Amino acid sequence: MGIQGLLERYKNLRRPDETVRLAVQRLLKELCGVAVGVEDIELRRGVVHIRAHPVLKTEIALVQKKLLKRLKEEMGESAPTRVV
């Protein structure tokens, strides 16, 4: 297999934290209709940190259990354990 073949094979790989951030963004939109930019979502030590207005964070807190459950279903044991 040549270099081009290897590059094609790996070009769609994402960093694990980026995968989590995109999943959180999608699920927040699905669960509570909230649009949060992926740049406002961080993953640190298994905890999702969201930068948002306090009212928006309250909405997110109301669906936190559902969000974490869905993330665990999608990602297994590597899913985040908390959202702040």
Biopython code that builds the backbone (N, CA, C, O; Angstrom):
import numpy as np
from Bio.PDB.StructureBuilder import StructureBuilder

atoms = [
    (1, "MET", "N", (0.850, -1.168, 0.000)),
    (1, "MET", "CA", (0.000, 0.000, 0.000)),
    (1, "MET", "C", (0.903, 1.240, 0.000)),
    (1, "MET", "O", (1.834, 1.341, 0.798)),
    (2, "GLY", "N", (0.619, 2.156, -0.884)),
    (2, "GLY", "CA", (1.421, 3.371, -0.992)),
    (2, "GLY", "C", (0.991, 4.426, 0.018)),
    (2, "GLY", "O", (0.024, 4.256, 0.760)),
    (3, "ILE", "N", (1.739, 5.514, 0.019)),
    (3, "ILE", "CA", (1.455, 6.629, 0.925)),
    (3, "ILE", "C", (0.041, 7.161, 0.709)),
    (3, "ILE", "O", (-0.673, 7.439, 1.673)),
    (4, "GLN", "N", (-0.365, 7.302, -0.553)),
    (4, "GLN", "CA", (-1.695, 7.826, -0.859)),
    (4, "GLN", "C", (-2.775, 6.941, -0.237)),
    (4, "GLN", "O", (-3.763, 7.444, 0.298)),
    (5, "GLY", "N", (-2.586, 5.647, -0.307)),
    (5, "GLY", "CA", (-3.550, 4.715, 0.288)),
    (5, "GLY", "C", (-3.645, 4.889, 1.793)),
    (5, "GLY", "O", (-4.740, 4.860, 2.355)),
    (6, "LEU", "N", (-2.513, 5.068, 2.444)),
    (6, "LEU", "CA", (-2.511, 5.284, 3.895)),
    (6, "LEU", "C", (-3.177, 6.602, 4.262)),
    (6, "LEU", "O", (-3.940, 6.670, 5.226)),
    (7, "LEU", "N", (-2.888, 7.650, 3.492)),
    (7, "LEU", "CA", (-3.502, 8.940, 3.771)),
    (7, "LEU", "C", (-5.016, 8.889, 3.596)),
    (7, "LEU", "O", (-5.746, 9.469, 4.399)),
    (8, "GLU", "N", (-5.493, 8.214, 2.575)),
    (8, "GLU", "CA", (-6.933, 8.074, 2.363)),
    (8, "GLU", "C", (-7.577, 7.324, 3.525)),
    (8, "GLU", "O", (-8.682, 7.650, 3.956)),
    (9, "ARG", "N", (-6.880, 6.333, 4.012)),
    (9, "ARG", "CA", (-7.403, 5.508, 5.096)),
    (9, "ARG", "C", (-7.612, 6.305, 6.381)),
    (9, "ARG", "O", (-8.552, 6.044, 7.130)),
    (10, "TYR", "N", (-6.747, 7.261, 6.631)),
    (10, "TYR", "CA", (-6.777, 7.969, 7.901)),
    (10, "TYR", "C", (-7.282, 9.411, 7.821)),
    (10, "TYR", "O", (-7.305, 10.099, 8.842)),
    (11, "LYS", "N", (-7.682, 9.883, 6.661)),
    (11, "LYS", "CA", (-8.055, 11.291, 6.538)),
    (11, "LYS", "C", (-9.341, 11.653, 7.274)),
    (11, "LYS", "O", (-9.542, 12.819, 7.614)),
    (12, "ASN", "N", (-10.209, 10.687, 7.525)),
    (12, "ASN", "CA", (-11.471, 10.980, 8.198)),
    (12, "ASN", "C", (-11.423, 10.750, 9.703)),
    (12, "ASN", "O", (-12.444, 10.879, 10.379)),
    (13, "LEU", "N", (-10.266, 10.415, 10.228)),
    (13, "LEU", "CA", (-10.147, 10.228, 11.673)),
    (13, "LEU", "C", (-10.236, 11.562, 12.381)),
    (13, "LEU", "O", (-9.719, 12.569, 11.896)),
    (14, "ARG", "N", (-10.898, 11.568, 13.536)),
    (14, "ARG", "CA", (-11.012, 12.790, 14.343)),
    (14, "ARG", "C", (-10.390, 12.535, 15.705)),
    (14, "ARG", "O", (-10.270, 11.397, 16.158)),
    (15, "ARG", "N", (-10.000, 13.628, 16.340)),
    (15, "ARG", "CA", (-9.521, 13.508, 17.710)),
    (15, "ARG", "C", (-10.685, 13.053, 18.571)),
    (15, "ARG", "O", (-11.824, 13.439, 18.310)),
    (16, "PRO", "N", (-10.432, 12.244, 19.589)),
    (16, "PRO", "CA", (-11.528, 11.770, 20.446)),
    (16, "PRO", "C", (-12.336, 12.902, 21.070)),
    (16, "PRO", "O", (-13.559, 12.794, 21.165)),
    (17, "ASP", "N", (-11.693, 13.977, 21.496)),
    (17, "ASP", "CA", (-12.448, 15.073, 22.107)),
    (17, "ASP", "C", (-13.328, 15.789, 21.087)),
    (17, "ASP", "O", (-14.400, 16.286, 21.434)),
    (18, "GLU", "N", (-12.888, 15.844, 19.843)),
    (18, "GLU", "CA", (-13.704, 16.475, 18.812)),
    (18, "GLU", "C", (-14.962, 15.641, 18.548)),
    (18, "GLU", "O", (-16.041, 16.192, 18.332)),
    (19, "THR", "N", (-14.822, 14.350, 18.567)),
    (19, "THR", "CA", (-15.966, 13.464, 18.376)),
    (19, "THR", "C", (-16.996, 13.686, 19.481)),
    (19, "THR", "O", (-18.195, 13.750, 19.209)),
    (20, "VAL", "N", (-16.535, 13.804, 20.721)),
    (20, "VAL", "CA", (-17.435, 14.050, 21.850)),
    (20, "VAL", "C", (-18.097, 15.417, 21.705)),
    (20, "VAL", "O", (-19.303, 15.545, 21.914)),
    (21, "ARG", "N", (-17.329, 16.427, 21.355)),
    (21, "ARG", "CA", (-17.878, 17.782, 21.214)),
    (21, "ARG", "C", (-18.965, 17.829, 20.146)),
    (21, "ARG", "O", (-20.003, 18.460, 20.342)),
    (22, "LEU", "N", (-18.732, 17.169, 19.027)),
    (22, "LEU", "CA", (-19.737, 17.143, 17.963)),
    (22, "LEU", "C", (-20.991, 16.392, 18.395)),
    (22, "LEU", "O", (-22.107, 16.794, 18.068)),
    (23, "ALA", "N", (-20.801, 15.292, 19.136)),
    (23, "ALA", "CA", (-21.954, 14.524, 19.626)),
    (23, "ALA", "C", (-22.764, 15.342, 20.629)),
    (23, "ALA", "O", (-23.994, 15.329, 20.584)),
    (24, "VAL", "N", (-22.094, 16.046, 21.527)),
    (24, "VAL", "CA", (-22.787, 16.892, 22.508)),
    (24, "VAL", "C", (-23.569, 17.983, 21.777)),
    (24, "VAL", "O", (-24.727, 18.245, 22.103)),
    (25, "GLN", "N", (-22.948, 18.605, 20.810)),
    (25, "GLN", "CA", (-23.610, 19.659, 20.049)),
    (25, "GLN", "C", (-24.886, 19.126, 19.386)),
    (25, "GLN", "O", (-25.941, 19.754, 19.466)),
    (26, "ARG", "N", (-24.782, 17.977, 18.738)),
    (26, "ARG", "CA", (-25.925, 17.379, 18.049)),
    (26, "ARG", "C", (-27.029, 16.992, 19.022)),
    (26, "ARG", "O", (-28.205, 17.247, 18.765)),
    (27, "LEU", "N", (-26.651, 16.378, 20.138)),
    (27, "LEU", "CA", (-27.649, 15.930, 21.109)),
    (27, "LEU", "C", (-28.336, 17.092, 21.818)),
    (27, "LEU", "O", (-29.526, 17.005, 22.119)),
    (28, "LEU", "N", (-27.620, 18.165, 22.089)),
    (28, "LEU", "CA", (-28.254, 19.336, 22.705)),
    (28, "LEU", "C", (-29.313, 19.916, 21.773)),
    (28, "LEU", "O", (-30.387, 20.319, 22.220)),
    (29, "LYS", "N", (-29.011, 19.957, 20.495)),
    (29, "LYS", "CA", (-29.982, 20.447, 19.524)),
    (29, "LYS", "C", (-31.198, 19.520, 19.476)),
    (29, "LYS", "O", (-32.337, 19.979, 19.396)),
    (30, "GLU", "N", (-30.943, 18.230, 19.526)),
    (30, "GLU", "CA", (-32.017, 17.236, 19.459)),
    (30, "GLU", "C", (-32.865, 17.200, 20.731)),
    (30, "GLU", "O", (-34.091, 17.131, 20.655)),
    (31, "LEU", "N", (-32.227, 17.245, 21.885)),
    (31, "LEU", "CA", (-32.942, 17.070, 23.151)),
    (31, "LEU", "C", (-33.668, 18.320, 23.630)),
    (31, "LEU", "O", (-34.757, 18.223, 24.195)),
    (32, "CYS", "N", (-33.080, 19.490, 23.411)),
    (32, "CYS", "CA", (-33.739, 20.698, 23.937)),
    (32, "CYS", "C", (-33.766, 21.852, 22.954)),
    (32, "CYS", "O", (-34.106, 22.974, 23.329)),
    (33, "GLY", "N", (-33.411, 21.596, 21.698)),
    (33, "GLY", "CA", (-33.489, 22.639, 20.694)),
    (33, "GLY", "C", (-32.481, 23.759, 20.870)),
    (33, "GLY", "O", (-32.684, 24.861, 20.360)),
    (34, "VAL", "N", (-31.412, 23.494, 21.577)),
    (34, "VAL", "CA", (-30.400, 24.505, 21.879)),
    (34, "VAL", "C", (-29.239, 24.370, 20.897)),
    (34, "VAL", "O", (-28.689, 23.284, 20.713)),
    (35, "ALA", "N", (-28.879, 25.475, 20.278)),
    (35, "ALA", "CA", (-27.739, 25.487, 19.363)),
    (35, "ALA", "C", (-26.522, 26.042, 20.100)),
    (35, "ALA", "O", (-26.473, 27.224, 20.438)),
    (36, "VAL", "N", (-25.553, 25.182, 20.340)),
    (36, "VAL", "CA", (-24.308, 25.571, 20.997)),
    (36, "VAL", "C", (-23.183, 25.328, 20.005)),
    (36, "VAL", "O", (-23.100, 24.256, 19.406)),
    (37, "GLY", "N", (-22.324, 26.311, 19.831)),
    (37, "GLY", "CA", (-21.194, 26.153, 18.924)),
    (37, "GLY", "C", (-20.208, 25.130, 19.455)),
    (37, "GLY", "O", (-19.970, 25.054, 20.660)),
    (38, "VAL", "N", (-19.638, 24.349, 18.561)),
    (38, "VAL", "CA", (-18.682, 23.325, 18.981)),
    (38, "VAL", "C", (-17.474, 23.951, 19.672)),
    (38, "VAL", "O", (-16.822, 23.306, 20.493)),
    (39, "GLU", "N", (-17.174, 25.220, 19.339)),
    (39, "GLU", "CA", (-16.054, 25.913, 19.990)),
    (39, "GLU", "C", (-16.368, 26.269, 21.442)),
    (39, "GLU", "O", (-15.464, 26.607, 22.206)),
    (40, "ASP", "N", (-17.648, 26.194, 21.830)),
    (40, "ASP", "CA", (-18.058, 26.480, 23.205)),
    (40, "ASP", "C", (-18.181, 25.213, 24.055)),
    (40, "ASP", "O", (-18.636, 25.264, 25.197)),
    (41, "ILE", "N", (-17.777, 24.101, 23.496)),
    (41, "ILE", "CA", (-17.841, 22.820, 24.206)),
    (41, "ILE", "C", (-16.421, 22.305, 24.368)),
    (41, "ILE", "O", (-15.677, 22.191, 23.394)),
    (42, "GLU", "N", (-16.051, 21.995, 25.604)),
    (42, "GLU", "CA", (-14.721, 21.452, 25.889)),
    (42, "GLU", "C", (-14.877, 20.153, 26.664)),
    (42, "GLU", "O", (-15.860, 19.953, 27.378)),
    (43, "LEU", "N", (-13.903, 19.281, 26.515)),
    (43, "LEU", "CA", (-13.868, 18.037, 27.273)),
    (43, "LEU", "C", (-12.580, 18.026, 28.079)),
    (43, "LEU", "O", (-11.482, 18.068, 27.526)),
    (44, "ARG", "N", (-12.736, 17.969, 29.410)),
    (44, "ARG", "CA", (-11.577, 17.916, 30.305)),
    (44, "ARG", "C", (-11.783, 16.822, 31.336)),
    (44, "ARG", "O", (-12.728, 16.857, 32.124)),
    (45, "ARG", "N", (-10.877, 15.847, 31.315)),
    (45, "ARG", "CA", (-10.903, 14.743, 32.283)),
    (45, "ARG", "C", (-12.270, 14.060, 32.362)),
    (45, "ARG", "O", (-12.755, 13.753, 33.451)),
    (46, "GLY", "N", (-12.878, 13.828, 31.218)),
    (46, "GLY", "CA", (-14.155, 13.132, 31.184)),
    (46, "GLY", "C", (-15.358, 13.983, 31.538)),
    (46, "GLY", "O", (-16.458, 13.460, 31.717)),
    (47, "VAL", "N", (-15.161, 15.295, 31.643)),
    (47, "VAL", "CA", (-16.253, 16.203, 31.986)),
    (47, "VAL", "C", (-16.444, 17.183, 30.827)),
    (47, "VAL", "O", (-15.484, 17.787, 30.348)),
    (48, "VAL", "N", (-17.686, 17.331, 30.385)),
    (48, "VAL", "CA", (-18.011, 18.278, 29.325)),
    (48, "VAL", "C", (-18.245, 19.644, 29.960)),
    (48, "VAL", "O", (-19.071, 19.781, 30.862)),
    (49, "HIS", "N", (-17.517, 20.653, 29.486)),
    (49, "HIS", "CA", (-17.686, 22.028, 29.944)),
    (49, "HIS", "C", (-18.297, 22.822, 28.797)),
    (49, "HIS", "O", (-17.783, 22.810, 27.679)),
    (50, "ILE", "N", (-19.405, 23.517, 29.085)),
    (50, "ILE", "CA", (-20.092, 24.294, 28.061)),
    (50, "ILE", "C", (-20.088, 25.762, 28.460)),
    (50, "ILE", "O", (-20.522, 26.126, 29.553)),
    (51, "ARG", "N", (-19.591, 26.597, 27.557)),
    (51, "ARG", "CA", (-19.638, 28.045, 27.762)),
    (51, "ARG", "C", (-20.929, 28.548, 27.141)),
    (51, "ARG", "O", (-21.118, 28.471, 25.927)),
    (52, "ALA", "N", (-21.815, 29.063, 27.986)),
    (52, "ALA", "CA", (-23.105, 29.547, 27.490)),
    (52, "ALA", "C", (-23.726, 30.491, 28.510)),
    (52, "ALA", "O", (-23.279, 30.572, 29.654)),
    (53, "HIS", "N", (-24.735, 31.185, 28.090)),
    (53, "HIS", "CA", (-25.510, 32.075, 28.954)),
    (53, "HIS", "C", (-26.128, 31.242, 30.086)),
    (53, "HIS", "O", (-26.506, 30.093, 29.858)),
    (54, "PRO", "N", (-26.237, 31.796, 31.295)),
    (54, "PRO", "CA", (-26.802, 31.045, 32.427)),
    (54, "PRO", "C", (-28.183, 30.440, 32.163)),
    (54, "PRO", "O", (-28.472, 29.338, 32.629)),
    (55, "VAL", "N", (-29.028, 31.142, 31.428)),
    (55, "VAL", "CA", (-30.357, 30.598, 31.122)),
    (55, "VAL", "C", (-30.219, 29.349, 30.257)),
    (55, "VAL", "O", (-30.928, 28.364, 30.464)),
    (56, "LEU", "N", (-29.318, 29.391, 29.302)),
    (56, "LEU", "CA", (-29.070, 28.248, 28.440)),
    (56, "LEU", "C", (-28.489, 27.083, 29.233)),
    (56, "LEU", "O", (-28.850, 25.928, 29.006)),
    (57, "LYS", "N", (-27.590, 27.387, 30.163)),
    (57, "LYS", "CA", (-27.012, 26.331, 30.992)),
    (57, "LYS", "C", (-28.074, 25.668, 31.867)),
    (57, "LYS", "O", (-27.977, 24.475, 32.154)),
    (58, "THR", "N", (-29.082, 26.423, 32.294)),
    (58, "THR", "CA", (-30.182, 25.847, 33.061)),
    (58, "THR", "C", (-30.962, 24.859, 32.196)),
    (58, "THR", "O", (-31.321, 23.773, 32.652)),
    (59, "GLU", "N", (-31.219, 25.241, 30.953)),
    (59, "GLU", "CA", (-31.914, 24.337, 30.020)),
    (59, "GLU", "C", (-31.109, 23.045, 29.831)),
    (59, "GLU", "O", (-31.671, 21.950, 29.805)),
    (60, "ILE", "N", (-29.800, 23.191, 29.701)),
    (60, "ILE", "CA", (-28.932, 22.031, 29.515)),
    (60, "ILE", "C", (-28.950, 21.155, 30.769)),
    (60, "ILE", "O", (-28.959, 19.929, 30.663)),
    (61, "ALA", "N", (-28.957, 21.766, 31.943)),
    (61, "ALA", "CA", (-28.991, 21.009, 33.200)),
    (61, "ALA", "C", (-30.263, 20.165, 33.297)),
    (61, "ALA", "O", (-30.245, 19.081, 33.880)),
    (62, "LEU", "N", (-31.352, 20.652, 32.736)),
    (62, "LEU", "CA", (-32.612, 19.912, 32.785)),
    (62, "LEU", "C", (-32.569, 18.629, 31.955)),
    (62, "LEU", "O", (-33.306, 17.685, 32.240)),
    (63, "VAL", "N", (-31.719, 18.587, 30.939)),
    (63, "VAL", "CA", (-31.631, 17.386, 30.097)),
    (63, "VAL", "C", (-30.310, 16.641, 30.297)),
    (63, "VAL", "O", (-29.970, 15.754, 29.513)),
    (64, "GLN", "N", (-29.574, 16.997, 31.336)),
    (64, "GLN", "CA", (-28.247, 16.419, 31.541)),
    (64, "GLN", "C", (-28.276, 14.889, 31.630)),
    (64, "GLN", "O", (-27.449, 14.225, 31.006)),
    (65, "LYS", "N", (-29.208, 14.324, 32.389)),
    (65, "LYS", "CA", (-29.261, 12.863, 32.526)),
    (65, "LYS", "C", (-29.513, 12.185, 31.182)),
    (65, "LYS", "O", (-28.879, 11.182, 30.854)),
    (66, "LYS", "N", (-30.446, 12.740, 30.410)),
    (66, "LYS", "CA", (-30.722, 12.183, 29.084)),
    (66, "LYS", "C", (-29.504, 12.312, 28.175)),
    (66, "LYS", "O", (-29.167, 11.391, 27.432)),
    (67, "LEU", "N", (-28.852, 13.464, 28.247)),
    (67, "LEU", "CA", (-27.672, 13.705, 27.423)),
    (67, "LEU", "C", (-26.575, 12.695, 27.740)),
    (67, "LEU", "O", (-26.003, 12.089, 26.834)),
    (68, "LEU", "N", (-26.283, 12.513, 29.021)),
    (68, "LEU", "CA", (-25.235, 11.568, 29.418)),
    (68, "LEU", "C", (-25.602, 10.132, 29.049)),
    (68, "LEU", "O", (-24.739, 9.352, 28.647)),
    (69, "LYS", "N", (-26.868, 9.789, 29.183)),
    (69, "LYS", "CA", (-27.321, 8.442, 28.815)),
    (69, "LYS", "C", (-27.116, 8.197, 27.322)),
    (69, "LYS", "O", (-26.620, 7.142, 26.925)),
    (70, "ARG", "N", (-27.496, 9.165, 26.501)),
    (70, "ARG", "CA", (-27.338, 9.027, 25.049)),
    (70, "ARG", "C", (-25.863, 8.964, 24.651)),
    (70, "ARG", "O", (-25.483, 8.195, 23.769)),
    (71, "LEU", "N", (-25.035, 9.782, 25.310)),
    (71, "LEU", "CA", (-23.602, 9.738, 25.021)),
    (71, "LEU", "C", (-23.027, 8.373, 25.368)),
    (71, "LEU", "O", (-22.198, 7.841, 24.631)),
    (72, "LYS", "N", (-23.461, 7.809, 26.482)),
    (72, "LYS", "CA", (-22.967, 6.484, 26.882)),
    (72, "LYS", "C", (-23.422, 5.414, 25.898)),
    (72, "LYS", "O", (-22.666, 4.495, 25.582)),
    (73, "GLU", "N", (-24.660, 5.531, 25.410)),
    (73, "GLU", "CA", (-25.150, 4.582, 24.410)),
    (73, "GLU", "C", (-24.317, 4.646, 23.133)),
    (73, "GLU", "O", (-24.029, 3.617, 22.522)),
    (74, "GLU", "N", (-23.934, 5.849, 22.735)),
    (74, "GLU", "CA", (-23.183, 6.034, 21.502)),
    (74, "GLU", "C", (-21.694, 5.734, 21.646)),
    (74, "GLU", "O", (-21.069, 5.221, 20.718)),
    (75, "MET", "N", (-21.122, 6.056, 22.815)),
    (75, "MET", "CA", (-19.674, 5.988, 22.965)),
    (75, "MET", "C", (-19.189, 4.910, 23.918)),
    (75, "MET", "O", (-17.990, 4.643, 24.004)),
    (76, "GLY", "N", (-20.101, 4.303, 24.620)),
    (76, "GLY", "CA", (-19.694, 3.271, 25.555)),
    (76, "GLY", "C", (-19.014, 3.837, 26.792)),
    (76, "GLY", "O", (-19.368, 4.917, 27.264)),
    (77, "GLU", "N", (-18.058, 3.119, 27.303)),
    (77, "GLU", "CA", (-17.385, 3.500, 28.545)),
    (77, "GLU", "C", (-16.522, 4.756, 28.418)),
    (77, "GLU", "O", (-16.147, 5.353, 29.426)),
    (78, "SER", "N", (-16.211, 5.153, 27.203)),
    (78, "SER", "CA", (-15.383, 6.359, 27.025)),
    (78, "SER", "C", (-16.217, 7.649, 27.054)),
    (78, "SER", "O", (-15.672, 8.742, 26.894)),
    (79, "ALA", "N", (-17.508, 7.527, 27.254)),
    (79, "ALA", "CA", (-18.390, 8.711, 27.289)),
    (79, "ALA", "C", (-18.113, 9.562, 28.519)),
    (79, "ALA", "O", (-17.684, 9.053, 29.554)),
    (80, "PRO", "N", (-18.363, 10.869, 28.398)),
    (80, "PRO", "CA", (-18.203, 11.758, 29.567)),
    (80, "PRO", "C", (-19.143, 11.357, 30.707)),
    (80, "PRO", "O", (-20.171, 10.718, 30.487)),
    (81, "THR", "N", (-18.771, 11.741, 31.919)),
    (81, "THR", "CA", (-19.561, 11.374, 33.092)),
    (81, "THR", "C", (-20.335, 12.542, 33.679)),
    (81, "THR", "O", (-21.241, 12.349, 34.490)),
    (82, "ARG", "N", (-19.977, 13.757, 33.269)),
    (82, "ARG", "CA", (-20.667, 14.956, 33.796)),
    (82, "ARG", "C", (-20.704, 16.047, 32.744)),
    (82, "ARG", "O", (-19.903, 16.066, 31.810)),
    (83, "VAL", "N", (-21.656, 16.958, 32.917)),
    (83, "VAL", "CA", (-21.752, 18.151, 32.086)),
    (83, "VAL", "C", (-21.852, 19.348, 33.020)),
    (83, "VAL", "O", (-22.707, 19.387, 33.905)),
    (84, "VAL", "N", (-20.968, 20.328, 32.817)),
    (84, "VAL", "CA", (-21.019, 21.556, 33.635)),
    (84, "VAL", "C", (-21.007, 22.769, 32.741)),
    (84, "VAL", "O", (-21.044, 23.898, 33.231)),
]
sb = StructureBuilder()
sb.init_structure("model")
sb.init_model(0)
sb.init_chain("A")
sb.init_seg("    ")
for serial, (resi, resn, name, xyz) in enumerate(atoms, 1):
    if name == "N":
        sb.init_residue(resn, " ", resi, " ")
    sb.init_atom(name, np.array(xyz, "f"), 0.0, 1.0, " ", f" {name:<3s}", serial, name[0])
structure = sb.get_structure()
